[in-house]
Amino acid sequence: MPAFASLRSYGWSSARQDIVAGLTVATVAVPQAMAYALIAGLPPEYGLYTAIVMTAVGALFDSSKQLINGPTNAISIALLSAIGTIADPQMKLQAAVLLAFLVGSIQIIISLLRLGDLTRYISSSVIVGFTAGASVLLVLDQLKNLFGFAAVGAAHDHFLERVYGSLTRGGSIHWPTVYVGFGTIALMLILGYIKRKINWKLFPELLFGVVIAAGLSFWLDLQSSGVAIIGAIPAKLPSLHAPNFNPEMMRDLSSSALAIALLGLLEAVAMAKAIAAETHQKLDLNQQCLSEGVANVAGSLFSCFPGSGSLTRSAINQQAGAASQWSGVISAFAVAVIMLVFAPYAMFIPRAALAGILIVTAARMIKIDTIARHARATRFDAVLVAVTALAAIVVSVEFCVLIGVILSFLLVVPRIGKMHLTEFVVAPQGHVHERLPHDEVVCPGILIFGLEGEMFFGSSTSLEEHLQTIEGRIDAQTEVVILRLKRARNPDAVGLGILDAFIKRIRARNVHVLVCGVRSDFATALEKTGIDEHLESDAIFLEQPVRQTSTMLALEHAHRLLVASRHECPFRMQPVRPSEPAQLPEHSLDFEV
Protein backbone atom coordinates (compact mmCIF):
# COMPACT_ATOMS: atom_id res chain seq x y z
CA MET A 1 0.00 0.00 0.00
CA PRO A 2 1.39 3.42 -0.98
CA ALA A 3 0.68 4.93 2.45
CA PHE A 4 2.86 2.36 4.21
CA ALA A 5 5.54 2.70 1.53
CA SER A 6 5.75 6.42 2.41
CA LEU A 7 6.75 5.53 5.98
CA ARG A 8 10.26 4.67 4.78
CA SER A 9 11.02 8.37 4.50
CA TYR A 10 8.50 9.60 7.06
CA GLY A 11 9.62 11.93 9.84
CA TRP A 12 8.29 14.30 12.46
CA SER A 13 8.18 17.15 9.96
CA SER A 14 5.91 15.14 7.65
CA ALA A 15 3.78 14.02 10.60
CA ARG A 16 3.29 17.62 11.74
CA GLN A 17 2.22 18.66 8.24
CA ASP A 18 -0.22 15.75 7.97
CA ILE A 19 -1.75 16.44 11.40
CA VAL A 20 -2.41 20.09 10.54
CA ALA A 21 -3.81 19.21 7.12
CA GLY A 22 -5.92 16.33 8.44
CA LEU A 23 -7.53 18.42 11.17
CA THR A 24 -8.18 21.24 8.70
CA VAL A 25 -9.89 18.86 6.27
CA ALA A 26 -12.04 17.44 9.08
CA THR A 27 -13.56 20.87 9.80
CA VAL A 28 -14.86 20.91 6.23
CA ALA A 29 -15.68 17.20 6.00
CA VAL A 30 -18.21 17.20 8.86
CA PRO A 31 -20.70 19.73 7.45
CA GLN A 32 -20.15 18.51 3.89
CA ALA A 33 -20.75 14.88 4.81
CA MET A 34 -24.05 15.64 6.53
CA ALA A 35 -25.20 17.85 3.66
CA TYR A 36 -24.27 15.32 0.98
CA ALA A 37 -26.18 12.59 2.82
CA LEU A 38 -29.27 14.80 2.80
CA ILE A 39 -28.83 15.36 -0.96
CA ALA A 40 -29.07 11.60 -1.47
CA GLY A 41 -32.12 11.43 0.78
CA LEU A 42 -30.28 9.61 3.58
CA PRO A 43 -29.87 10.40 7.30
CA PRO A 44 -26.86 12.69 7.94
CA GLU A 45 -24.97 10.18 10.09
CA TYR A 46 -24.40 7.99 7.02
CA GLY A 47 -22.55 10.83 5.40
CA LEU A 48 -20.28 10.96 8.45
CA TYR A 49 -19.77 7.18 8.29
CA THR A 50 -18.68 7.60 4.66
CA ALA A 51 -16.33 10.44 5.61
CA ILE A 52 -14.71 8.17 8.21
CA VAL A 53 -14.39 4.76 6.55
CA MET A 54 -13.94 5.71 2.89
CA THR A 55 -11.52 8.50 3.69
CA ALA A 56 -9.32 6.26 5.86
CA VAL A 57 -9.31 3.24 3.54
CA GLY A 58 -8.90 5.33 0.40
CA ALA A 59 -5.93 7.17 1.90
CA LEU A 60 -4.10 3.89 2.54
CA PHE A 61 -4.39 2.84 -1.12
CA ASP A 62 -4.25 6.23 -2.89
CA SER A 63 -1.56 6.83 -5.48
CA SER A 64 -1.99 10.57 -4.91
CA LYS A 65 -0.54 11.83 -1.64
CA GLN A 66 -3.11 14.59 -1.13
CA LEU A 67 -6.35 13.17 -2.55
CA ILE A 68 -9.17 12.86 0.01
CA ASN A 69 -11.88 10.26 -0.63
CA GLY A 70 -15.37 10.26 0.83
CA PRO A 71 -18.82 11.67 0.08
CA THR A 72 -18.92 14.14 -2.80
CA ASN A 73 -21.50 16.47 -4.24
CA ALA A 74 -21.52 14.84 -7.67
CA ILE A 75 -21.82 11.28 -6.41
CA SER A 76 -24.60 12.24 -3.98
CA ILE A 77 -26.62 13.80 -6.80
CA ALA A 78 -26.10 10.66 -8.90
CA LEU A 79 -27.11 8.58 -5.88
CA LEU A 80 -30.30 10.64 -5.48
CA SER A 81 -31.13 9.90 -9.11
CA ALA A 82 -30.44 6.19 -8.61
CA ILE A 83 -32.39 5.57 -5.38
CA GLY A 84 -34.80 8.51 -5.35
CA THR A 85 -37.62 6.31 -6.63
CA ILE A 86 -37.43 4.04 -3.57
CA ALA A 87 -40.10 5.15 -1.09
CA ASP A 88 -39.23 3.00 1.92
CA PRO A 89 -36.39 4.68 3.93
CA GLN A 90 -34.88 1.37 5.02
CA MET A 91 -34.90 -0.03 1.49
CA LYS A 92 -33.39 3.22 0.23
CA LEU A 93 -30.54 2.89 2.73
CA GLN A 94 -29.96 -0.74 1.76
CA ALA A 95 -29.86 0.25 -1.91
CA ALA A 96 -27.30 3.00 -1.20
CA VAL A 97 -25.02 0.59 0.67
CA LEU A 98 -25.40 -2.08 -2.01
CA LEU A 99 -24.55 0.53 -4.64
CA ALA A 100 -21.32 1.30 -2.80
CA PHE A 101 -20.38 -2.39 -3.05
CA LEU A 102 -21.30 -2.63 -6.74
CA VAL A 103 -19.51 0.62 -7.60
CA GLY A 104 -16.38 -0.48 -5.77
CA SER A 105 -16.43 -3.91 -7.42
CA ILE A 106 -16.62 -2.35 -10.90
CA GLN A 107 -13.76 -0.01 -10.08
CA ILE A 108 -11.61 -2.88 -8.77
CA ILE A 109 -12.28 -4.87 -11.96
CA ILE A 110 -11.27 -1.84 -14.06
CA SER A 111 -8.04 -1.64 -12.06
CA LEU A 112 -7.27 -5.38 -12.29
CA LEU A 113 -7.80 -5.27 -16.06
CA ARG A 114 -5.44 -2.28 -16.08
CA LEU A 115 -8.00 -0.11 -17.83
CA GLY A 116 -7.36 2.90 -15.62
CA ASP A 117 -5.38 4.61 -18.38
CA LEU A 118 -8.52 4.67 -20.51
CA THR A 119 -9.86 7.48 -18.31
CA ARG A 120 -7.56 9.84 -20.20
CA TYR A 121 -9.71 9.32 -23.30
CA ILE A 122 -12.84 10.60 -21.54
CA SER A 123 -13.07 14.31 -22.22
CA SER A 124 -13.06 16.75 -19.33
CA SER A 125 -16.05 18.32 -21.10
CA VAL A 126 -18.11 15.43 -19.72
CA ILE A 127 -17.29 16.55 -16.18
CA VAL A 128 -17.96 20.21 -17.06
CA GLY A 129 -21.37 19.37 -18.54
CA PHE A 130 -22.25 17.01 -15.71
CA THR A 131 -21.26 19.58 -13.08
CA ALA A 132 -23.43 22.25 -14.71
CA GLY A 133 -26.44 19.94 -14.95
CA ALA A 134 -25.92 18.51 -11.47
CA SER A 135 -25.70 22.00 -9.97
CA VAL A 136 -29.10 22.87 -11.43
CA LEU A 137 -30.54 19.62 -10.06
CA LEU A 138 -29.07 20.36 -6.64
CA VAL A 139 -30.71 23.79 -6.48
CA LEU A 140 -34.06 22.41 -7.66
CA ASP A 141 -33.90 19.58 -5.12
CA GLN A 142 -33.26 21.95 -2.20
CA LEU A 143 -36.03 24.44 -3.01
CA LYS A 144 -38.56 22.49 -0.94
CA ASN A 145 -36.27 22.65 2.11
CA LEU A 146 -35.53 26.32 1.48
CA PHE A 147 -39.21 27.35 1.36
CA GLY A 148 -40.65 24.76 3.73
CA PHE A 149 -42.70 22.88 1.13
CA ALA A 150 -43.74 19.27 1.66
CA ALA A 151 -42.35 16.63 -0.69
CA VAL A 152 -45.04 15.77 -3.25
CA GLY A 153 -45.15 13.06 -5.90
CA ALA A 154 -44.78 9.32 -6.14
CA ALA A 155 -41.35 7.81 -5.74
CA HIS A 156 -41.40 6.49 -9.31
CA ASP A 157 -42.12 9.94 -10.77
CA HIS A 158 -39.39 11.75 -12.69
CA PHE A 159 -37.25 14.07 -10.61
CA LEU A 160 -38.58 17.20 -12.35
CA GLU A 161 -42.16 16.02 -11.77
CA ARG A 162 -41.50 15.68 -8.05
CA VAL A 163 -39.89 19.13 -7.91
CA TYR A 164 -42.84 20.68 -9.76
CA GLY A 165 -45.29 18.88 -7.49
CA SER A 166 -43.54 20.12 -4.34
CA LEU A 167 -43.48 23.72 -5.58
CA THR A 168 -47.12 23.77 -6.74
CA ARG A 169 -48.86 21.39 -4.33
CA GLY A 170 -46.48 21.25 -1.37
CA GLY A 171 -48.38 23.75 0.74
CA SER A 172 -47.78 27.41 1.41
CA ILE A 173 -44.43 29.06 1.99
CA HIS A 174 -43.25 28.69 5.59
CA TRP A 175 -41.73 32.08 6.27
CA PRO A 176 -39.60 31.20 9.33
CA THR A 177 -37.98 28.48 7.20
CA VAL A 178 -37.42 31.00 4.38
CA TYR A 179 -35.75 33.43 6.81
CA VAL A 180 -33.41 30.68 8.03
CA GLY A 181 -32.58 29.50 4.51
CA PHE A 182 -31.92 32.90 2.96
CA GLY A 183 -30.23 34.07 6.15
CA THR A 184 -27.81 31.16 5.81
CA ILE A 185 -27.18 32.03 2.15
CA ALA A 186 -26.40 35.62 3.17
CA LEU A 187 -24.16 34.35 5.98
CA MET A 188 -22.24 32.08 3.57
CA LEU A 189 -21.74 34.96 1.15
CA ILE A 190 -20.47 37.19 3.97
CA LEU A 191 -18.12 34.48 5.24
CA GLY A 192 -16.90 33.91 1.68
CA TYR A 193 -16.20 37.63 1.33
CA ILE A 194 -14.29 37.63 4.63
CA LYS A 195 -12.31 34.60 3.46
CA ARG A 196 -11.27 36.40 0.28
CA LYS A 197 -10.61 39.66 2.12
CA ILE A 198 -8.25 38.13 4.68
CA ASN A 199 -6.77 35.86 1.97
CA TRP A 200 -7.06 32.77 4.18
CA LYS A 201 -7.79 29.87 1.85
CA LEU A 202 -8.26 27.46 4.75
CA PHE A 203 -10.91 29.58 6.50
CA PRO A 204 -13.63 27.00 7.40
CA GLU A 205 -16.70 29.00 6.38
CA LEU A 206 -18.82 25.85 6.05
CA LEU A 207 -18.13 24.87 9.64
CA PHE A 208 -18.79 28.41 10.86
CA GLY A 209 -22.06 28.50 8.92
CA VAL A 210 -23.30 25.21 10.36
CA VAL A 211 -22.25 26.06 13.94
CA ILE A 212 -23.90 29.50 13.80
CA ALA A 213 -27.10 28.04 12.32
CA ALA A 214 -27.24 25.28 14.95
CA GLY A 215 -26.54 27.76 17.76
CA LEU A 216 -29.29 30.16 16.66
CA SER A 217 -31.69 27.25 16.15
CA PHE A 218 -31.13 26.08 19.73
CA TRP A 219 -31.14 29.58 21.25
CA LEU A 220 -34.29 30.77 19.41
CA ASP A 221 -36.01 27.37 19.62
CA LEU A 222 -36.76 27.46 15.91
CA GLN A 223 -38.25 23.97 16.00
CA SER A 224 -41.22 25.31 17.97
CA SER A 225 -41.84 27.73 15.08
CA GLY A 226 -42.12 24.83 12.64
CA VAL A 227 -38.59 24.99 11.24
CA ALA A 228 -37.48 21.45 10.37
CA ILE A 229 -34.21 20.29 11.92
CA ILE A 230 -32.10 17.31 10.92
CA GLY A 231 -32.87 15.50 14.19
CA ALA A 232 -30.89 13.25 16.45
CA ILE A 233 -27.57 11.85 15.21
CA PRO A 234 -26.35 8.76 17.07
CA ALA A 235 -23.02 9.32 18.83
CA LYS A 236 -21.56 6.00 17.72
CA LEU A 237 -19.23 4.72 15.05
CA PRO A 238 -20.40 2.49 12.18
CA SER A 239 -20.45 -1.24 12.83
CA LEU A 240 -19.47 -4.05 10.48
CA HIS A 241 -22.50 -5.16 8.49
CA ALA A 242 -22.63 -6.83 5.06
CA PRO A 243 -24.82 -5.27 2.34
CA ASN A 244 -28.16 -6.84 1.45
CA PHE A 245 -27.34 -8.77 -1.73
CA ASN A 246 -30.88 -8.80 -3.09
CA PRO A 247 -30.70 -10.17 -6.69
CA GLU A 248 -33.61 -8.03 -7.91
CA MET A 249 -32.14 -4.90 -6.35
CA MET A 250 -28.70 -5.69 -7.80
CA ARG A 251 -30.23 -5.98 -11.26
CA ASP A 252 -32.13 -2.71 -10.90
CA LEU A 253 -29.04 -0.85 -9.68
CA SER A 254 -26.54 -2.27 -12.19
CA SER A 255 -26.69 0.59 -14.72
CA SER A 256 -26.54 3.18 -11.94
CA ALA A 257 -23.56 1.37 -10.43
CA LEU A 258 -21.67 1.51 -13.73
CA ALA A 259 -22.44 5.22 -14.19
CA ILE A 260 -21.45 6.12 -10.62
CA ALA A 261 -18.29 3.99 -10.86
CA LEU A 262 -17.19 5.84 -14.00
CA LEU A 263 -18.17 9.21 -12.56
CA GLY A 264 -16.22 8.46 -9.38
CA LEU A 265 -13.11 7.51 -11.32
CA LEU A 266 -13.33 10.60 -13.52
CA GLU A 267 -13.76 12.83 -10.48
CA ALA A 268 -10.89 11.23 -8.54
CA VAL A 269 -8.48 11.03 -11.48
CA ALA A 270 -9.18 14.63 -12.50
CA MET A 271 -8.39 15.91 -9.00
CA ALA A 272 -5.36 13.62 -8.63
CA LYS A 273 -3.96 14.91 -11.93
CA ALA A 274 -4.56 18.52 -10.90
CA ILE A 275 -2.66 17.94 -7.64
CA ALA A 276 0.14 16.06 -9.41
CA ALA A 277 0.58 18.95 -11.85
CA GLU A 278 1.37 21.24 -8.92
CA THR A 279 3.32 18.84 -6.70
CA HIS A 280 5.16 17.00 -9.54
CA GLN A 281 4.36 13.61 -8.03
CA LYS A 282 4.05 10.55 -10.24
CA LEU A 283 0.59 9.02 -10.53
CA ASP A 284 -0.39 5.41 -11.12
CA LEU A 285 -3.92 5.64 -12.54
CA ASN A 286 -4.59 1.92 -12.11
CA GLN A 287 -3.57 2.16 -8.45
CA GLN A 288 -5.89 5.16 -8.07
CA CYS A 289 -8.75 3.13 -9.59
CA LEU A 290 -7.97 0.33 -7.14
CA SER A 291 -8.01 2.82 -4.27
CA GLU A 292 -11.47 4.09 -5.23
CA GLY A 293 -12.78 0.55 -5.58
CA VAL A 294 -11.38 -0.77 -2.30
CA ALA A 295 -12.64 2.33 -0.44
CA ASN A 296 -16.18 1.84 -1.78
CA VAL A 297 -16.25 -1.91 -1.07
CA ALA A 298 -14.86 -1.39 2.45
CA GLY A 299 -17.37 1.41 2.99
CA SER A 300 -20.26 -0.85 2.01
CA LEU A 301 -19.32 -3.13 4.91
CA PHE A 302 -19.82 -0.22 7.32
CA SER A 303 -23.12 1.22 6.01
CA CYS A 304 -21.50 3.83 3.74
CA PHE A 305 -22.90 5.11 0.46
CA PRO A 306 -20.70 5.54 -2.66
CA GLY A 307 -18.02 8.21 -2.67
CA SER A 308 -15.02 9.40 -4.63
CA GLY A 309 -12.14 11.85 -4.53
CA SER A 310 -13.43 15.15 -3.17
CA LEU A 311 -12.43 18.22 -5.15
CA THR A 312 -12.96 20.61 -2.24
CA ARG A 313 -11.38 18.60 0.57
CA SER A 314 -8.46 17.45 -1.60
CA ALA A 315 -7.66 21.05 -2.53
CA ILE A 316 -7.83 22.07 1.13
CA ASN A 317 -5.62 19.13 2.09
CA GLN A 318 -2.99 20.19 -0.43
CA GLN A 319 -3.18 23.86 0.54
CA ALA A 320 -2.84 22.92 4.21
CA GLY A 321 0.50 21.29 3.42
CA ALA A 322 -0.27 17.55 3.56
CA ALA A 323 2.93 15.56 3.09
CA SER A 324 1.50 12.09 2.55
CA GLN A 325 -1.61 9.92 2.42
CA TRP A 326 -1.64 9.80 6.23
CA SER A 327 -3.33 13.21 6.33
CA GLY A 328 -6.45 11.43 5.05
CA VAL A 329 -6.28 8.88 7.86
CA ILE A 330 -5.90 11.68 10.40
CA SER A 331 -8.88 13.50 8.87
CA ALA A 332 -11.04 10.37 9.17
CA PHE A 333 -10.00 9.92 12.81
CA ALA A 334 -10.82 13.56 13.56
CA VAL A 335 -14.29 13.22 11.98
CA ALA A 336 -14.91 10.15 14.15
CA VAL A 337 -13.96 12.06 17.31
CA ILE A 338 -16.14 15.02 16.33
CA MET A 339 -19.07 12.68 15.69
CA LEU A 340 -18.72 10.99 19.08
CA VAL A 341 -18.37 14.26 21.00
CA PHE A 342 -20.62 16.73 19.18
CA ALA A 343 -23.38 14.53 17.69
CA PRO A 344 -25.96 15.57 20.35
CA TYR A 345 -25.57 19.23 19.34
CA ALA A 346 -25.82 18.60 15.59
CA MET A 347 -29.51 17.68 15.87
CA PHE A 348 -30.42 21.39 16.04
CA ILE A 349 -29.06 22.19 12.55
CA PRO A 350 -32.03 23.45 10.48
CA ARG A 351 -32.62 21.65 7.19
CA ALA A 352 -33.16 25.06 5.59
CA ALA A 353 -29.66 26.10 6.72
CA LEU A 354 -28.12 23.06 5.02
CA ALA A 355 -30.26 23.82 1.95
CA GLY A 356 -28.83 27.35 1.88
CA ILE A 357 -25.28 26.01 2.19
CA LEU A 358 -25.89 23.51 -0.63
CA ILE A 359 -27.39 26.16 -2.91
CA VAL A 360 -24.34 28.39 -2.41
CA THR A 361 -22.13 25.36 -3.09
CA ALA A 362 -24.08 24.59 -6.28
CA ALA A 363 -23.71 28.17 -7.48
CA ARG A 364 -19.96 27.97 -6.93
CA MET A 365 -19.82 24.70 -8.88
CA ILE A 366 -21.08 26.45 -12.01
CA LYS A 367 -17.99 28.13 -13.44
CA ILE A 368 -19.17 30.22 -16.38
CA ASP A 369 -15.66 30.86 -17.68
CA THR A 370 -14.88 27.13 -17.75
CA ILE A 371 -18.13 26.31 -19.54
CA ALA A 372 -17.51 29.10 -22.06
CA ARG A 373 -13.93 27.95 -22.69
CA HIS A 374 -15.04 24.39 -23.42
CA ALA A 375 -17.96 25.56 -25.56
CA ARG A 376 -15.70 27.79 -27.66
CA ALA A 377 -12.82 25.31 -27.96
CA THR A 378 -14.28 22.89 -30.54
CA ARG A 379 -17.67 21.61 -31.65
CA PHE A 380 -16.62 18.32 -30.06
CA ASP A 381 -16.38 19.96 -26.62
CA ALA A 382 -19.47 22.13 -27.12
CA VAL A 383 -21.59 19.08 -27.98
CA LEU A 384 -20.31 17.12 -24.99
CA VAL A 385 -20.99 19.96 -22.53
CA ALA A 386 -24.48 20.61 -23.90
CA VAL A 387 -25.56 16.97 -24.18
CA THR A 388 -24.31 15.91 -20.74
CA ALA A 389 -25.77 18.99 -19.02
CA LEU A 390 -29.19 18.58 -20.65
CA ALA A 391 -29.18 14.81 -20.10
CA ALA A 392 -28.51 15.30 -16.39
CA ILE A 393 -31.49 17.66 -16.02
CA VAL A 394 -34.01 16.16 -18.43
CA VAL A 395 -33.27 12.42 -18.31
CA SER A 396 -31.15 11.26 -15.35
CA VAL A 397 -27.69 11.68 -13.90
CA GLU A 398 -26.73 8.07 -14.67
CA PHE A 399 -27.75 8.48 -18.31
CA CYS A 400 -25.85 11.76 -18.44
CA VAL A 401 -22.60 10.10 -17.33
CA LEU A 402 -22.98 7.07 -19.57
CA ILE A 403 -23.91 9.10 -22.66
CA GLY A 404 -21.00 11.46 -21.97
CA VAL A 405 -18.54 8.58 -21.73
CA ILE A 406 -19.95 6.89 -24.85
CA LEU A 407 -19.81 10.14 -26.84
CA SER A 408 -16.22 10.70 -25.68
CA PHE A 409 -15.15 7.33 -27.00
CA LEU A 410 -17.16 7.69 -30.22
CA LEU A 411 -15.57 11.06 -30.91
CA VAL A 412 -12.05 10.10 -29.85
CA VAL A 413 -11.78 6.69 -31.56
CA PRO A 414 -11.37 8.22 -35.06
CA ARG A 415 -8.57 10.36 -33.64
CA ILE A 416 -6.68 7.61 -31.84
CA GLY A 417 -7.38 5.27 -34.76
CA LYS A 418 -4.68 7.01 -36.76
CA MET A 419 -0.96 6.64 -36.28
CA HIS A 420 1.49 9.32 -37.38
CA LEU A 421 4.73 8.83 -39.26
CA THR A 422 7.70 11.19 -39.09
CA GLU A 423 10.91 10.90 -41.07
CA PHE A 424 14.18 12.03 -39.52
CA VAL A 425 17.49 12.76 -41.17
CA VAL A 426 21.11 12.78 -40.06
CA ALA A 427 22.66 16.22 -40.45
CA PRO A 428 26.30 16.63 -41.54
CA GLN A 429 27.21 17.44 -37.92
CA GLY A 430 25.93 14.02 -36.86
CA HIS A 431 22.72 15.01 -35.06
CA VAL A 432 19.18 13.91 -35.91
CA HIS A 433 16.21 16.14 -36.68
CA GLU A 434 12.85 15.94 -38.40
CA ARG A 435 13.20 15.96 -42.16
CA LEU A 436 12.04 19.18 -43.80
CA PRO A 437 11.19 19.55 -47.52
CA HIS A 438 14.52 21.21 -48.35
CA ASP A 439 16.65 18.74 -46.37
CA GLU A 440 19.01 16.53 -48.30
CA VAL A 441 19.68 12.97 -47.22
CA VAL A 442 23.29 13.10 -46.05
CA CYS A 443 23.59 9.39 -45.41
CA PRO A 444 21.34 7.51 -47.89
CA GLY A 445 22.31 4.19 -46.36
CA ILE A 446 20.30 4.94 -43.18
CA LEU A 447 16.58 5.74 -43.01
CA ILE A 448 15.07 6.87 -39.70
CA PHE A 449 11.31 6.92 -39.09
CA GLY A 450 9.23 7.52 -35.98
CA LEU A 451 5.79 5.99 -35.36
CA GLU A 452 3.43 7.75 -32.98
CA GLY A 453 0.00 6.75 -31.69
CA GLU A 454 -1.99 3.82 -30.37
CA MET A 455 -0.75 0.66 -32.08
CA PHE A 456 -3.97 -1.35 -31.77
CA PHE A 457 -6.53 -2.90 -34.11
CA GLY A 458 -8.33 0.44 -34.56
CA SER A 459 -5.24 2.03 -36.13
CA SER A 460 -4.24 -0.99 -38.22
CA THR A 461 -5.13 0.68 -41.54
CA SER A 462 -3.00 3.78 -40.93
CA LEU A 463 -0.17 1.64 -39.51
CA GLU A 464 -0.07 -0.48 -42.66
CA GLU A 465 -0.12 2.65 -44.84
CA HIS A 466 2.80 4.18 -42.94
CA LEU A 467 4.86 0.99 -43.10
CA GLN A 468 4.19 0.80 -46.85
CA THR A 469 5.45 4.39 -47.11
CA ILE A 470 8.67 3.33 -45.38
CA GLU A 471 9.03 0.39 -47.78
CA GLY A 472 8.58 2.76 -50.70
CA ARG A 473 11.49 4.89 -49.45
CA ILE A 474 13.89 1.94 -49.47
CA ASP A 475 16.13 1.78 -52.52
CA ALA A 476 19.33 0.04 -53.57
CA GLN A 477 21.44 2.29 -51.32
CA THR A 478 19.46 1.59 -48.15
CA GLU A 479 21.31 -0.60 -45.68
CA VAL A 480 19.56 0.16 -42.37
CA VAL A 481 16.05 1.23 -41.33
CA ILE A 482 15.72 2.64 -37.80
CA LEU A 483 12.22 2.68 -36.27
CA ARG A 484 11.62 4.98 -33.30
CA LEU A 485 8.82 3.43 -31.20
CA LYS A 486 8.97 5.66 -28.11
CA ARG A 487 5.57 7.18 -28.90
CA ALA A 488 3.94 4.02 -30.24
CA ARG A 489 1.69 3.02 -27.35
CA ASN A 490 -0.40 0.04 -26.22
CA PRO A 491 0.43 -2.48 -28.98
CA ASP A 492 -2.05 -5.33 -29.37
CA ALA A 493 -1.92 -8.58 -31.34
CA VAL A 494 -3.09 -6.90 -34.56
CA GLY A 495 -0.57 -4.04 -34.38
CA LEU A 496 2.28 -6.37 -33.45
CA GLY A 497 1.35 -8.73 -36.27
CA ILE A 498 1.53 -5.90 -38.82
CA LEU A 499 4.90 -4.80 -37.43
CA ASP A 500 6.21 -8.38 -37.55
CA ALA A 501 5.18 -8.80 -41.19
CA PHE A 502 6.91 -5.51 -42.06
CA ILE A 503 10.15 -6.59 -40.37
CA LYS A 504 10.12 -9.90 -42.25
CA ARG A 505 9.61 -8.14 -45.60
CA ILE A 506 12.43 -5.67 -44.95
CA ARG A 507 14.81 -8.38 -43.76
CA ALA A 508 13.98 -10.36 -46.90
CA ARG A 509 15.36 -7.40 -48.89
CA ASN A 510 18.67 -7.71 -46.96
CA VAL A 511 18.06 -4.46 -45.09
CA HIS A 512 18.86 -4.26 -41.38
CA VAL A 513 15.99 -3.19 -39.07
CA LEU A 514 16.76 -1.48 -35.76
CA VAL A 515 14.09 -0.39 -33.26
CA CYS A 516 14.88 2.28 -30.65
CA GLY A 517 13.15 4.12 -27.83
CA VAL A 518 11.46 0.84 -26.94
CA ARG A 519 9.67 0.98 -23.59
CA SER A 520 9.83 -2.00 -21.27
CA ASP A 521 6.20 -3.04 -21.89
CA PHE A 522 6.74 -2.86 -25.66
CA ALA A 523 9.95 -4.90 -25.35
CA THR A 524 8.06 -7.53 -23.35
CA ALA A 525 5.40 -7.69 -26.07
CA LEU A 526 8.10 -8.13 -28.74
CA GLU A 527 9.59 -10.98 -26.74
CA LYS A 528 6.31 -12.75 -25.95
CA THR A 529 5.17 -12.65 -29.58
CA GLY A 530 8.55 -13.81 -30.90
CA ILE A 531 9.08 -10.69 -33.00
CA ASP A 532 12.48 -10.14 -31.40
CA GLU A 533 13.62 -13.42 -32.98
CA HIS A 534 13.06 -11.91 -36.43
CA LEU A 535 15.47 -9.10 -35.62
CA GLU A 536 19.23 -9.38 -35.44
CA SER A 537 21.01 -9.45 -32.12
CA ASP A 538 21.56 -5.98 -30.66
CA ALA A 539 18.77 -4.59 -32.87
CA ILE A 540 16.51 -3.47 -29.99
CA PHE A 541 17.47 -0.28 -28.13
CA LEU A 542 15.47 0.36 -24.98
CA GLU A 543 14.38 3.83 -23.95
CA GLN A 544 16.96 5.77 -21.94
CA PRO A 545 16.46 8.34 -19.18
CA VAL A 546 18.26 10.96 -21.28
CA ARG A 547 16.52 12.20 -24.42
CA GLN A 548 17.79 11.10 -27.86
CA THR A 549 20.28 8.67 -26.33
CA SER A 550 18.46 5.57 -27.58
CA THR A 551 18.23 6.98 -31.10
CA MET A 552 21.91 7.93 -31.11
CA LEU A 553 22.88 4.47 -29.88
CA ALA A 554 20.87 2.92 -32.72
CA LEU A 555 22.48 5.35 -35.17
CA GLU A 556 25.94 4.44 -33.88
CA HIS A 557 25.15 0.76 -34.41
CA ALA A 558 23.80 1.51 -37.89
CA HIS A 559 27.06 3.30 -38.73
CA ARG A 560 29.04 0.22 -37.68
CA LEU A 561 26.85 -1.89 -39.97
CA LEU A 562 27.58 0.49 -42.83
CA VAL A 563 31.30 0.32 -42.17
CA ALA A 564 31.14 -3.47 -42.03
CA SER A 565 29.41 -3.54 -45.42
CA ARG A 566 31.93 -0.98 -46.78
CA HIS A 567 29.15 1.50 -47.42
CA GLU A 568 30.29 5.11 -47.54
CA CYS A 569 28.80 7.59 -45.07
CA PRO A 570 30.03 11.21 -44.96
CA PHE A 571 29.76 11.68 -41.18
CA ARG A 572 31.55 10.02 -38.34
CA MET A 573 29.61 9.01 -35.23
CA GLN A 574 31.11 9.74 -31.85
CA PRO A 575 30.60 6.90 -29.34
CA VAL A 576 27.57 7.48 -27.10
CA ARG A 577 27.25 5.93 -23.66
CA PRO A 578 23.69 5.22 -22.44
CA SER A 579 24.24 7.35 -19.35
CA GLU A 580 25.27 10.41 -21.36
CA PRO A 581 22.97 12.76 -23.25
CA ALA A 582 23.40 13.03 -26.98
CA GLN A 583 24.75 16.44 -27.89
CA LEU A 584 22.11 18.49 -29.68
CA PRO A 585 22.71 21.69 -31.61
CA GLU A 586 20.61 24.68 -30.78
CA HIS A 587 18.06 24.21 -33.58
CA SER A 588 17.81 20.44 -33.65
CA LEU A 589 14.55 18.69 -32.90
CA ASP A 590 13.85 18.20 -29.21
CA PHE A 591 12.15 14.85 -28.90
CA GLU A 592 12.04 12.09 -26.31
CA VAL A 593 13.54 8.67 -26.80
Secondary structure, DSSP 8 states (H G I E B T S, - for coil): -HHHHGGGG--HHHHHHHHHHHHHHHHHHHHHHHHHHHHTTS-HHHHHHHHHHHHHHHHHH-SSSS--EE--HHHHHHHHHHHTT--SHHHHHHHHHHHHHHHHHHHHHHHHTT-GGGGGGS-HHHHHHHHHHHHHHHHHHHHHHHHT----S-TTS-HHHHHHHHHHHS-S--HHHHHHHHHHHHHHHHHHHHHHHHT-TT--HHHHHHHHHHHHHHHHTGGGGT--B-----SS----B-----HHHHHHHHHHHHHHHHHHHHHHHHHHHHHHHHH-----HHHHHHHHHHHHHHHHTBT----EE-HHHHHHHHHTT--STHHHHHHHHHHHHHHHHHHHHHTT-BHHHHHHHHHHHHHHH--HHHHHHHHHH-HHHHHHHHHHHHHHHHT-HHHHHHHHHHHHHHHHHHHHT--EEEEEEE-TTS-EEE--TT---S-TTEEEEEEEEE-SGGGHHHHHHHHHHHHHH--TT--EEEEE-TTEE---HHHHHHHHHHHHHHHHTT-EEEEEEE-HHHHHHHHHTTGGGGS-TT-EEE--SSTTHHHHHHHHHHHHHHHHTT---SS------TTS-----TTS-----
